[in-house]
Amino acid sequence: MLLEQKSKQLKEIIGRYDTQWLLGNLSGLIHAAGAGMADDEVGALSSPMRQLYYLAGLLVTSDPTGADEINYPMAIWHHIVALLNEIEAEYDKLFFPNTKDDVTEDWKRIRKVAMPSFLSYFNQGPLNYEEQTISWVNDLFSQLDAVIEKATGAKTSEFITFYNTLDSLHHANFRGHMDPRAPVRPDWKKYVKYEVKNTAPPALNLYSSDKDIAMFQFMADPGVVDRFFPEELVSDKLPLEKVKAILSLLSTTRTQGDFLYYTSTKPANPLYERPIVDLGNDLYQVFEVKQVIHAIERQLEKACTQVKESIPKYVEKKGKLLEMRIIKLFKDFFGPEARIFHGYFVDGCEQDLLVLWKKIAFIIEGKGFGMREPLRDPDKAFERIKDDFKRSIGYGYEQTCRVEDKFLEEVPLRITDDKGNLIEEIDTTEFEYDFSIIVNLVSFGQIQIDLSSLLERAHPGDLFPWAIRFDDLETFLLTMKAKKMPPLELVKYLLLREKLHGKLICLDELEICGAFLSKKLTLKMAAEADVLAMTPDLGNIFDEQYNKGMGFENEKLLAEKKSGKWMFI
């Protein structure tokens, strides 16, 4: 009852505000939070990005009639922040005991899994770089263009062109309003609903040029850089009819709807699926540009899976692409010294990858399964999470064990093809270390990072494998390569990583990787600590490297990054 009451109260407050002004303000706060700014407004939020998205979702599903207020007083904003945190606290209470007698070892075990999974599922947005998503979308879905074009009216390349053009337009608009060196678009006033007036005495001359006014307008109305007309996205590669076809899939309008709860998926926050808002009169406003490429990925996946007959082909191509990505990543990281077997068989069972480098073996399995939405009831949530974990990480572990056992038992590893013909026999006694690695397309959060909660090991004393999302693995290895760190450092990390299970509190693997690279986490610390809690700032090393050049294919703004003349926010 409290949850419903507080959510309705929040929606009523948000519903008073003008659509394009508040969308721009919330979007600006998201970017400010990411840059460590605007602490006076977002510092008290427990999950800034998700909570600001929630507010925007409430806005676009509220009655637009008479909603024309702008510039909320700080007292109102502090009330909004308090309601947001109280709402999140109500969800936390789902995991609290009713009485002291409820707290048994089984009760603790279930909530140790259910609580972090539930909170990270709903509180954590996509944690990767846009180039990774663009590349994945292009390489996967372009293979299925016949199905996609029939369902959406556009090809994969046209969706990507749409995103890149919108991203470039947004970037140019931002620079035009904030960078003294960049020109403001000449017609910028037609994107403004409430024009800011200069009320200062003429003698002060606070701002007089069009550039000055444009900058001041942005400070009062951040959404001015988010607005566009469809014609602005047109090019030789993307005609107007394609722009409009894609907009019809990625845009929504402000319409009174039933979306109310922070964790609601039916109905869901419309801005995750459709992050562009139709303001009317052919004017659109994107809420957060980076969300557009994630929404495109969802739309293309939906197109490939809405027809039952096309699902097996989609699943097959997704699995094959993940495998090829892992192969390329390890080839580039280890160089020609590495020997890689893929799609091989051991004891009649198919395996994904085996990487042999010097006297070290990496046994790798790729998994494309995700975690379904956790249920609110912790007991039911636990069973669903356990099932999803078992079919992904658990099954991957069973597959790696089949090969790792050969190294542990020091018996020959006979690699065959699918017909049983011997390809090579490997003397396992020649190897000093072997590591099992499970590479996921998506992260399972805390239960993946600390496998002690759910993974059933073959033998009680066995070491845990390393389970990591592909994008995190790529970011980690590219950063090591950019910093000219030898491949042996990965071995050191894996030896350290094996000692962390059973003592970690962490939702993002890159926080651990960052702590290792910055020497804030050592093998000695990993071995001696009872509990290790990671913090988000430990992952900053990767953003710092990205702003210098990460090494992604088709990395954006690479020339600007390498010049060292620009500040990136």
C-alpha positions, 0 to 999 in steps of 0.5 A, a space after each residue: 500500500 505504501 509503495 502504491 501510495 508513494 508511486 502515485 504521489 510521485 507521478 502526480 508531481 511529475 505530471 505537472 511539468 512540461 514534457 520537453 523541458 523536464 525530459 531535457 532536465 532529467 537527461 542533463 542530470 543523467 549526464 551530469 551524474 555520469 561526469 560526477 557533477 550536479 551533486 546538489 541534485 543527484 548526490 542523494 539518489 541511491 541509483 541515479 540513472 535508473 531513478 531518473 529514467 523512472 521519473 522520465 517514464 512517469 512523465 511520458 505516461 502521465 496526462 499531458 493536459 495542462 502540464 506546463 510547469 517548468 523550473 521546479 523549486 529545489 524544495 520540490 526536487 528534494 521532495 521528489 528525491 525523498 520519494 524516490 529513495 523511499 520507493 526504493 526502500 519499500 522494495 528493499 523491505 521485500 527481503 526483510 524478515 517478518 519476525 526474528 524466527 524467520 531468519 534461518 540459514 536457508 532464509 539467508 541463502 535465498 536472500 543472498 541470491 535474490 536480493 542483489 539479483 533483484 536490485 541490480 536487474 532493476 537498478 543497473 543500466 547497460 555498462 558497456 561502450 557504445 562501439 561494442 553494441 554497435 559492432 555486435 548489432 551490425 555483425 549479428 543482425 546484418 546476417 538476418 536482414 531479410 527477416 529484419 527488413 520485412 518486419 521493420 521496413 529497414 535494414 540493419 545498416 540503416 538502423 546503425 546509420 540512424 543511430 550514428 547520425 543522431 549521435 553526431 547531431 546531438 554531439 554537434 548541438 551540444 558543442 554549438 551551445 557549450 563550446 565557444 569554438 563551435 558554431 551554434 546551428 543558425 535556426 536553433 530558436 525553432 527548437 525552443 518552446 520557452 525562450 530565455 529572455 535577457 533581463 539584465 541591465 544593458 550596462 552589464 551586457 551579460 550576454 548579447 551575441 547569438 552564441 551567448 544567448 544560445 549558451 544561456 538557453 541551454 543552461 535553462 533548457 538542456 533539452 534544446 540539444 536533444 530536439 530534431 526534425 526527421 529531415 536532419 537525419 536524412 542522407 544518401 544512405 538513409 532516405 526520409 522514408 527510412 528515417 520515419 520507418 525507424 522513428 515509428 519503432 523507436 519513438 513514443 508520445 506522452 500519453 496517460 498510461 498505467 506505468 507506475 512502479 519502479 520495477 514494472 515490466 508490464 507495463 514497462 517504462 516506455 523509454 527503454 524500448 522507445 527512447 525518442 519522444 514525439 513532441 508533435 509538429 514533426 519535432 522529436 526529442 531523444 531522452 538519452 542518445 546512448 539508449 537508442 542503440 540498445 533500443 535498436 538491438 531490442 527491436 531487431 531481436 524482436 524482429 528475428 524472434 517473432 516468427 517461430 521458424 526464424 528463432 533457431 537461425 538467430 540463436 545459431 548465429 548469435 552463438 557462432 558470433 560470440 565464439 568468433 569474437 572470443 577467438 579474435 580477442 584472444 588471438 589479438 591479445 596473445 599474438 601468434 604464440 597462441 594455439 586455438 582450437 574451436 568447435 572441437 570434441 572431447 570424449 564425443 562432446 563438443 567444446 567451444 574454445 581451447 587456447 594454449 599459450 606457452 605453458 598455460 591452457 585457457 578452457 573457454 565456453 561462451 553462453 548467450 543465455 540471460 537472466 529473466 526478470 527476478 520475481 518480487 517474492 524472494 523464494 520464487 525469485 530464487 528458484 527462477 534465478 537458480 534455473 537461469 544460472 544453471 542453464 548458463 554458467 552452470 552448464 558452461 562450468 560442466 563443459 569446461 570441467 570435461 577438459 580441465 579434468 584432463 589437465 588435473 589428472 595429467 592424462 592426454 587430451 585427445 582432440 577430435 572432430 565430430 566424427 571422432 577422428 583425432 586432430 591432436 593429442 595434447 600432453 597435459 603434463 607440459 602445462 603449469 596452469 589451466 583456467 576455466 573461463 565462461 564468457 556470457 553475453 549478459 551479466 548475472 551480477 553478484 551471483 556471477 562475480 562471486 560464484 560461491 552462492 550458486 555454483 555446484 562444483 564437481 568436487 568440494 575443493 575445486 577452484 571456481 572458474 572465471 565467469 565474465 561478460 564478453 564486453 567486460 572481457 574485451 574492455 579489460 584485455 584492450 586496456 591491458 594491451 593499450 597500457 602495454 602490459 604483458 599477457 602474463 598479467 592476465 594469468 596473475 589476475 586469474 590466480 588472484 581472482 580464484 581466491 575471491 569467491 566467497 568474500 566479494 561484494 560487487 556487481 561489476 567485474 570491471 571494478 575488480 579488474 580496475 582494482 587489479 590494474 591500479 594495484 589497489 587489489 593484490 594477491 595477498 589482499 585477496 588471500 587474507 581478506 574475509 570480505 572485499 567490497 568493490 566500489 564504482 570508482 575502481 572502474 574509472 581506469 577504463 573510462 580514462 583509457 577510453 578517453 585516450 583511445 581504447 582500441 575498438 574497431 571504428 572507435 568514435 572521436 579517436 582523432 580528438 582523443 589522441 590529440 589530447 586537446 579535448 575534455 570528454 564528458 
